[in-house]
Amino acid sequence: MQKPDKATVATMVAGMCTFLNVYCTQPLLPLLRDTFHATELQVSFTVSATIFATALTAPIIGMIAERRGRKKVIVPSLFLLAIPTALAATSTSLHALIFWRFAQGLFVPGVIAVMLAYVNEEWAGRGVGRAMSSYITGTVIGGFLGRFLCGVIAAHWHWRLTFLVLAALDLIGAFVVRAWLPLAKNFVRAEHVRQVLSHARQHLRNPRLLANFGMGAAVLFALVGCFTYANFYLAAAPFHLNSAQLGSIFFVYLLGAVITPQAGRFLDRFGFRHTTVIYCAMMIAGLLLTLVKSLPVVIVGLAIFSSGVFVAQAAATVQTGAIAGRARSSAAGLYVTFYYLGGSVGATLTDFFWRWKSWLGCVVLFGGVSLVSLWLARISSRPLDRLDSAEIESVGD
C-alpha cells in the first residue's frame, strides 16, 4: 500500500461522501410532508427508497468487485453517485424525488460493500478493527453533514438546493479517493462467475454469517426508524423544531466520530462478544432518555443511542470479514443487502408503532429490536467466544 495516512483518509472520504446522501432527507421530512401534502409514511419513502435500492444492488456489486477489483468499483461509483444526486434537485413532485432517491441508492453499494472487503484485506496484520473504525468514522461524519447541510439550506434557501451542494461534494470526494486510495494488493480475483456464485451460496449456508447479517439488519432497523420518526417527534409539541434545528440535532452523530475509533480498539482488545453487550446497553439507555420531555435530555439520549449503533456497526463489519474468511467482497455485499433491508423496513414499519402510541410506541419497537440484535450477535460468535485482531488475521490467511 501507499502511505497509510493517505489510504486511511481516502477510506474516510469515501465513507463520508457516500453517507452525505443516504439519510439526507430525514430533517426535511416534516417540511416535505407539508410541501407535498403527504403523510409521514409517504415522505419516509424518500429515506427507505435509497436504502432499498442499496440492498437490492449490493450483492450484484459485490460479485462484480470479486472480478474487477476493489478500487475499480469504488471510484466509478462515487462519480456516478453525483448524477442522480444533482437530478434530485429537479424534482417537482414527491414521486419524482423518491425516484431520484432510489437512483442514488443504486450506486451506494459500490462504496460501502466493496470498502468493507478492501479494509479487511489491505489492513490484515495491522489491526483491522482500527482501520474499519476509521472508515466508519467517515460514514459518521458524512451522515451528520448530509443531514445538517440539508436542514440549514432548506431553512434559509430551498430544499432543492441541498442536492446540488451534495452533488458537488460527491465529485470533490471522488477525485480525492481516486488520487489517494491505493490499488488493492491483497485482492485475489475470482476467475469465473460460477466461482463467485459458489462463494455467495457458501456464505448463505453459514449460520454464523447469517446471524451476523441479521444483527446488522436489526441495528440499522432501529437507527433508521429512530432518526426518521424522531424528526416528527421533535417537530411537534412541546419541541416545535424547524428543519434547520432538526438538522442541527444530528450533531449527536459527531460523538460517533469519537466513539467509533475507541470501539475499534475495544474490539481489537476485548473481542466481539464483550463489544456487543456494550452497544446494546447504550442503545436501550439512549432510547429511554428520549422519553423525557426535555430537549437537552432527548439530545443526550439520541447521542448515546447513535453511538451504540456505531459500536455495533464496527463490530458487525469486522465480524463479517472474520467469519467469511475468503470472498470477502461477496460476503460484504450480502451483509450490506441484509443490513439495508433492515433499514428500509425500519423506515416504513415504524409508522404503525408511531400511529399506535406515537414516540413511546417507537421506543418500545426499537428497544425490542436492539435485544434481538444482541441475541443474533451471540449466535454469530458461538464457536469463537472472542475475536481479537490476531484471530481475525489468522482467518484472513
C-alpha positions in Angstrom: 0.0 0.0 0.0 0.9 3.6 -0.3 1.3 5.9 2.7 -1.1 4.5 5.4 -2.2 8.0 6.3 -3.4 8.9 2.8 -5.0 5.5 2.4 -6.9 5.9 5.7 -8.0 9.4 4.7 -9.2 8.1 1.4 -11.3 5.4 3.0 -12.8 8.0 5.4 -13.6 10.4 2.5 -15.2 7.6 0.5 -17.4 6.8 3.5 -18.2 10.4 4.1 -19.2 11.2 0.6 -21.5 8.2 0.3 -23.3 8.9 3.6 -23.8 12.5 2.8 -26.6 11.2 0.6 -28.1 8.2 2.2 -30.1 9.9 5.0 -30.0 13.5 3.9 -33.8 13.9 3.7 -34.5 13.0 7.3 -34.5 16.6 8.7 -36.6 17.6 5.7 -39.4 15.1 6.4 -41.8 17.5 8.2 -41.2 20.1 5.5 -41.7 17.7 2.7 -44.9 16.4 4.4 -46.3 19.9 4.3 -45.0 20.9 0.9 -46.4 17.8 -0.9 -49.5 17.4 1.4 -48.4 13.9 2.2 -48.4 11.5 5.2 -45.4 10.6 7.4 -45.3 7.2 5.7 -45.3 8.7 2.2 -42.4 11.1 2.9 -40.5 8.4 4.7 -40.1 6.7 1.3 -37.5 9.4 0.5 -35.4 7.6 3.1 -36.4 4.0 2.5 -36.2 4.2 -1.3 -32.4 4.9 -1.1 -31.9 2.2 1.4 -33.9 -0.4 -0.5 -32.0 0.3 -3.7 -28.8 -0.1 -1.8 -29.9 -3.5 -0.5 -31.1 -4.5 -4.0 -27.8 -3.9 -5.8 -25.3 -4.8 -3.0 -24.9 -8.5 -3.8 -24.5 -7.7 -7.6 -21.9 -5.1 -6.9 -20.1 -7.4 -4.5 -19.9 -10.0 -7.2 -18.6 -7.5 -9.8 -15.9 -6.4 -7.3 -14.8 -10.0 -7.0 -14.0 -10.0 -10.7 -13.0 -6.4 -11.4 -11.2 -5.4 -8.2 -11.9 -3.0 -5.4 -10.8 0.5 -6.5 -12.1 -0.1 -10.0 -15.6 -0.3 -8.5 -15.3 2.2 -5.6 -14.1 5.2 -7.6 -16.6 5.0 -10.5 -19.4 4.5 -8.0 -18.5 7.8 -6.3 -18.5 9.7 -9.6 -21.8 8.1 -10.7 -23.5 8.9 -7.4 -23.2 12.6 -8.1 -25.5 12.3 -11.2 -28.9 11.3 -9.5 -28.0 13.5 -6.5 -27.9 16.6 -8.8 -31.0 15.5 -10.7 -33.0 15.2 -7.4 -32.9 19.0 -7.4 -35.2 18.9 -10.5 -38.0 17.1 -8.6 -41.4 18.8 -8.8 -43.3 16.1 -7.1 -42.8 13.6 -4.2 -42.8 10.7 -6.7 -40.0 12.3 -8.7 -38.0 12.9 -5.6 -38.5 9.3 -4.4 -37.4 8.1 -7.9 -34.1 10.0 -7.8 -33.5 8.9 -4.2 -33.9 5.3 -5.4 -31.4 6.0 -8.2 -28.9 7.4 -5.7 -29.1 4.1 -3.8 -28.1 2.1 -6.8 -24.5 3.4 -6.6 -24.1 3.4 -2.8 -23.1 -0.3 -2.6 -20.1 0.3 -4.9 -18.5 2.1 -2.0 -19.9 0.6 1.2 -19.9 -3.1 0.2 -16.6 -3.0 -1.6 -14.8 -0.8 1.0 -15.6 -3.3 3.8 -13.8 -6.0 1.8 -10.9 -3.6 0.9 -10.3 -2.7 4.5 -10.4 -6.3 5.7 -7.9 -7.3 3.1 -5.5 -4.4 2.9 -5.1 -3.9 6.7 -4.7 -7.6 7.5 -1.9 -8.0 10.1 -2.1 -4.3 11.2 -5.2 -4.0 13.3 -8.3 -4.3 11.0 -10.5 -3.1 13.9 -8.8 0.3 13.9 -8.9 0.7 10.1 -12.5 -0.3 9.9 -13.4 2.2 12.7 -11.7 4.9 10.7 -13.8 4.1 7.7 -17.0 4.1 9.8 -15.9 7.4 11.3 -16.0 8.8 7.8 -19.5 7.5 7.4 -20.5 9.1 10.7 -19.2 12.5 9.6 -21.0 12.1 6.3 -24.2 11.1 7.9 -24.1 14.2 10.1 -23.0 16.6 7.3 -25.7 15.4 4.9 -28.5 15.9 7.4 -27.1 19.2 8.8 -26.5 20.8 5.4 -29.9 19.8 4.1 -31.7 21.2 7.2 -29.8 24.5 7.2 -30.1 25.1 3.4 -33.8 24.2 3.3 -34.5 26.6 6.2 -32.6 29.6 4.6 -33.0 28.9 0.9 -34.7 26.0 -0.8 -34.7 22.2 -0.2 -33.8 21.6 -3.8 -30.5 23.4 -3.5 -29.4 20.8 -0.9 -29.0 18.2 -3.6 -26.8 20.4 -5.8 -24.5 21.1 -2.9 -24.3 17.4 -2.0 -23.5 16.5 -5.7 -20.6 19.0 -5.7 -19.2 17.4 -2.5 -19.6 13.9 -4.0 -17.5 15.0 -7.0 -14.7 16.5 -4.9 -14.6 13.4 -2.8 -14.5 11.2 -5.8 -11.3 13.0 -7.1 -9.7 12.7 -3.6 -10.4 8.9 -3.4 -9.2 8.4 -7.0 -5.8 10.1 -6.1 -5.2 8.7 -2.6 -6.8 5.2 -2.5 -4.1 2.6 -3.4 -4.9 -0.3 -5.7 -5.6 -3.4 -3.6 -2.5 -5.6 -3.2 -4.1 -8.5 -1.3 -7.1 -8.9 -3.7 -7.5 -12.3 -5.2 -9.6 -12.1 -8.4 -12.3 -14.7 -8.8 -11.6 -16.4 -12.2 -15.2 -17.3 -13.1 -18.7 -16.0 -12.4 -19.6 -19.5 -11.2 -16.9 -19.3 -8.6 -18.4 -16.0 -7.3 -21.9 -17.5 -7.2 -20.5 -20.6 -5.4 -18.9 -18.3 -2.7 -22.2 -16.5 -2.3 -24.1 -19.8 -1.8 -21.5 -20.9 0.8 -21.9 -17.6 2.7 -25.7 -18.1 2.7 -25.3 -21.6 4.2 -23.1 -20.3 7.0 -25.4 -19.9 10.1 -22.9 -17.7 11.9 -22.7 -15.3 8.9 -26.5 -15.2 8.6 -26.8 -14.4 12.3 -24.3 -11.6 11.8 -26.3 -10.3 8.8 -29.4 -10.3 11.0 -27.6 -8.4 13.7 -26.7 -5.7 11.3 -30.2 -5.6 9.8 -31.7 -5.2 13.3 -29.3 -2.4 14.3 -30.0 -0.4 11.1 -33.7 -1.0 11.5 -33.5 0.7 14.9 -31.2 3.6 13.7 -33.2 4.5 10.6 -36.6 4.2 12.3 -35.4 6.2 15.2 -33.8 9.1 13.3 -36.7 9.2 10.8 -39.5 9.4 13.3 -37.6 11.5 15.8 -38.0 14.3 13.3 -41.8 14.2 13.6 -41.5 13.8 17.4 -39.3 16.9 17.7 -41.3 18.9 15.1 -44.4 18.6 17.2 -45.3 19.9 20.7 -43.6 20.6 23.1 -40.4 21.0 20.9 -41.6 22.6 17.7 -38.3 22.4 15.8 -37.9 23.6 12.3 -35.8 22.0 9.5 -32.6 23.8 10.4 -33.0 22.9 14.1 -33.8 19.3 13.2 -30.6 19.2 11.0 -28.6 20.5 14.0 -29.9 17.7 16.2 -27.6 15.4 14.1 -24.6 17.0 15.8 -25.1 13.9 18.0 -23.6 11.9 15.2 -20.2 13.6 15.8 -20.0 11.8 19.1 -19.8 8.7 17.0 -16.7 10.1 15.3 -15.1 9.9 18.8 -16.7 6.7 20.0 -16.1 4.6 16.8 -12.3 4.6 16.9 -12.4 3.7 20.6 -14.8 0.9 19.7 -12.3 -0.4 17.2 -9.6 -0.5 19.9 -12.0 -2.1 22.3 -12.9 -4.7 19.7 -9.3 -5.5 19.0 -8.5 -5.9 22.7 -11.6 -7.5 24.2 -13.3 -9.2 21.4 -16.7 -9.3 19.7 -18.9 -10.6 22.5 -17.9 -8.0 25.1 -18.4 -5.3 22.5 -22.0 -6.4 21.7 -23.1 -6.1 25.3 -21.8 -2.5 25.4 -23.6 -1.4 22.2 -26.9 -2.9 23.2 -26.8 -1.3 26.7 -26.0 2.1 25.0 -28.9 1.8 22.6 -31.5 0.9 25.1 -30.3 3.5 27.7 -30.3 6.2 25.0 -33.9 5.3 23.9 -35.2 5.5 27.4 -33.8 9.0 27.8 -35.6 10.3 24.7 -38.9 9.7 26.6 -38.1 12.6 28.9 -39.9 15.8 27.6 -36.8 17.9 27.7 -34.9 18.8 24.6 -31.4 18.6 26.1 -32.2 15.2 27.6 -33.6 13.9 24.3 -30.4 15.0 22.5 -28.3 13.2 25.1 -30.4 10.1 24.6 -30.1 10.2 20.8 -26.3 10.7 21.2 -25.9 7.7 23.4 -28.3 5.6 21.2 -26.5 6.5 17.9 -23.0 5.9 19.5 -24.2 2.4 20.4 -25.2 1.8 16.8 -21.8 2.9 15.6 -20.1 0.5 18.0 -22.4 -2.2 16.6 -21.5 -1.3 13.1 -17.8 -1.6 13.8 -18.3 -5.0 15.4 -20.5 -6.4 12.7 -18.4 -5.3 9.8 -15.2 -6.8 11.3 -17.2 -10.0 12.2 -18.3 -10.3 8.6 -14.8 -10.4 7.3 -13.6 -12.7 10.1 -16.4 -15.3 9.5 -16.3 -15.2 5.7 -12.5 -15.7 5.5 -12.4 -15.6 1.7 -14.6 -13.9 -1.0 -15.0 -11.1 1.4 -16.4 -8.7 -1.1 -19.2 -11.1 -1.9 -19.8 -11.6 1.9 -19.8 -7.8 2.4 -22.3 -7.4 -0.4 -24.6 -9.8 1.2 -24.1 -8.1 4.6 -25.0 -4.8 3.0 -28.1 -6.3 1.5 -29.4 -7.6 4.8 -28.2 -4.5 6.6 -30.1 -2.1 4.4 -33.2 -4.3 4.0 -33.4 -3.9 7.8 -33.1 -0.1 7.5 -35.7 0.0 4.7 -38.2 -2.0 6.8 -37.4 0.2 9.8 -38.2 3.4 7.9 -41.7 2.0 7.0 -42.7 -0.4 9.7 -42.1 2.2 12.4 -45.1 4.1 11.0 -47.5 1.6 12.6 -46.0 2.0 16.0 -46.0 5.8 15.6 -49.7 5.7 14.9 -50.2 3.3 17.8 -48.5 5.1 20.6 -46.6 7.9 19.0 -43.0 8.1 20.2 -43.5 5.7 23.1 -44.6 3.0 20.6 -41.4 3.7 18.6 -39.2 3.4 21.6 -40.8 0.0 22.5 -40.2 -1.2 19.0 -36.5 -0.1 18.8 -35.8 -1.4 22.3 -37.1 -4.8 21.3 -35.2 -4.8 18.0 -32.0 -3.9 19.9 -32.4 -7.0 22.1 -33.0 -9.2 19.0 -29.7 -7.8 17.5 -27.8 -8.8 20.7 -29.3 -12.3 20.5 -28.2 -12.7 16.9 -24.8 -11.4 17.7 -24.4 -14.1 20.4 -25.3 -16.7 17.8 -22.8 -15.4 15.3 -20.0 -15.7 17.9 -20.8 -19.1 19.4 -17.8 -21.0 18.0 -15.5 -18.2 18.9 -16.1 -16.6 22.2 -13.6 -13.9 21.4 -12.5 -12.3 18.2 -9.4 -10.2 18.6 -7.0 -8.9 15.9 -4.8 -12.0 15.8 -7.8 -14.3 15.3 -9.2 -12.0 12.6 -5.9 -12.0 10.7 -5.5 -15.8 11.0 -8.9 -16.3 9.5 -8.0 -14.0 6.6 -4.8 -16.0 6.0 
